[in-house]
Amino acid sequence: MTAHASYGFWKSPITTDMIVADSIGLGQIVLDGADIYWSEMRPVERGRNAIVRWRDGQLDEMLPAPYSARSRVHEYGGGAFSVADGIVYFCNDVDQRIYRADGNAAPRAITPAGNQRYADLIVDRAHRRLIGVCEAHDGTAVTNALVAIDIDGAGSPRTLAKGADFYAGPRLSPDGKHLVWFCWRHPDMPWDVTELWFGDVNADGTIANARRLAGGREESILQPAFAPDGRLYFVSDREDWWNLYRWRNGRAQATLPLDAEVGWPQWVFGESAYAFLSPHEAMLACNRGGLWQLVLLNLTTDVPHTLASPYTEIHSLVGTHGQAVFVGASPTELPAVVRYDAPTRGFQVLRRASATTPEAGYLATPEAIEFDTTRGETAHAFFYSPTNRDFVPPPNEKPPLLVLSHGGPTSAASPVLNLRLQYWTSRGFAVLDVNYRGSTGFGRKYRRALYGQWGIADVEDCVHAARFLVEQGKVDSARLVIRGGSAGGYTTLCALAFHEMFRAGAVYYGVSDLEALAKETHKFESRYLDQLIGAYPARRDLYVARSPIHHLARLSCPVIFFQGLDDKVVPPDQTDAMLRALRAKKIPVACVEFDGEAHGFRHAATIKRALEAELYFYGRVFGFTPADSIEPVTIENL
């Protein structure tokens, strides 16, 4: 039986306990013969990254607690483990050393203690070594290189390539005689300008005749890999979209030109959007506007075949010998590790991110929308209506709207089942997940439309998206909220400081002072603002003009902040500065801090507290009492 209740008062079975109790984050996948390995980020274990193995239908734990396979290279990590012949090599989170785990034996370190971090590991069997990226921290200096690590822990890591600011994607040819990688230099980011390099592997393991094959000022090359027959493939956006190319006769040849992205920005290591099923066939994951498809490509004829698949988001795609494995999700299915069998063209779910999926009557479905924004351009978003089969709102009442501004800012909204989003829609909130200009999935031109315009174009798109729904009569103009984390937190603060559209905001580890960020952020992003804003200090005027901390005269609505105290990407000082300023102005403000959390929350208790505190905050601001029992949050000036 349905009950009549205003939006926000709805009681939902999608509780924070459900969200964190048995949920895991599914990450990197590695194949070792017929065995399949993957990493699991487990909130209930305080964010520990476990490694599990699937063998003949059985799951086995490969890392004893408290070991956690997590790299801190670039702060975002990725590519934290590799496997060969049943031996797992992994970067241990607590000390960033590489360990090897042999069967039931306790893991043992094979790199010396120090200030080095490692990522993007591959196994070179011929030389009994790992090859990967090393990031060395020496006081204030940070240097990156490709290195070789003896798998038995003999000696120190050996440098294979150095000189560029950043390295990624080392991959060996099937015969072990060639190594390929890509690199880039400040002030470029890897989704803007990279170079593809190729070298010969000598008998002693050194690299000879290293030469640049491709890359330039208007090209981002990612994901190099050798096919089983030894041909080199890579992803390039030289024609606007990240497409798959092969290197043939001294030049790059497009295998399948598409208005779709075969890949995503290189924020983390170890990702891939294509895999070889045989010497003659590859599988590609193709993204257009946030919707993914699987495509089989005949490598002899370059003839594609779109594969019927229930999955609309795909990542961590690997493959070999007639099978592919990936993490897949859809609007009705939570992420899962999925195996594809080429002979039968069937899909098998090996592991789900959660054992619990709410009933359909409590789940909102995404609606893709396009809307006009500034400068005569079009932006994109996914809209979710409030959905809860147990409740009906009063006649003529319109729901509050929660606008989501994603991070990156090169990330993207994805229309897959996300219980943290459904937490809001099942309680009576409409949600709008915005793919503002700068988002991935729409080609290089759209991705770069934010350059020089960060804090302007992204904010305009969020404002115009909310206005679009108000004009359509779908949401309550008096209850518009914007929220975001990291770069999305900056967009949120700019929307509140420079526009009057929203009535409240939630900021997760967000940027408030661009000048402070330019001075104290980590190496990987230390020159990113050159592209997004302008060179510093030459364009200090822009940094000041677009920093919310300097423009609070128009900010008059309540704001809640969430901050990890160990955050090295957006340090807590950014949040502290905003808190002091809003307190002085007597604006309603709250802050929830979490010790032991860095950039992005990983602990179950943190995730639970943050969601509940945000709901409590909106209830106080808009005058409703959530049906949930929530620990109160101190809100100053309210």
Buried (B, 14 or more C-beta within 10 A) or exposed (E): EEEEBBBBBBBBEBBBEBBBBBBBBBBBBBBBEEBBBBBBBBBBBBBBBBBBBBBEEEEEEBBEEEBBBBBBBBBBBBBBBBBBEBBBBBBBBEEBBBBBBEEEEEBEEBBEEEEBBBBBBBBBEEBEBBBBBBBBBEEEEBBBBBBBBBBEBEEEBBBBBEEBBBBBBBBBBEEEEBBBBBBBEBBBBBBBBBBBBBBBBEEEBEBEEEEEBBBEEEBBBBBBBBBBEEBBBBBBBBBBBBBBBBBEEEEBEBBBEBEBBBBBBBBBBBBBBBBBBBBBBBBBBBBBBBBBBBBBBBBEEBEBEEBEBEBBBBBBBBBBEEBBBBBBBBBEBBBBBBBBEBEEEEBBEBBBBBEBBBEEEBBBBBEBBEBEBBEEBEBBBBBBBBBBEBBEBEEEEBBBBBBBBBBBBBBBBBBBBBBBBBBBBBBBBBBBBBBBBBBBBBBBEBBBBBBBBBBBBBBBBBBBBBBBBBEEEBBBBEBBBBBBBBBBBBBBBBBBBBBEBBBBBBBBBBBBBBBBBBEBBBBBBBBBBBBBBBBBEEBBEBBBBBBBBBBBEEBBBBBBBBBBEEBEBBBBBBBBBBBEBBEEEEBBBBBBEBEEBBBBBBBBBBBBBBBBBBBBBBBBBBEBEBBBEBEEBEBBEE
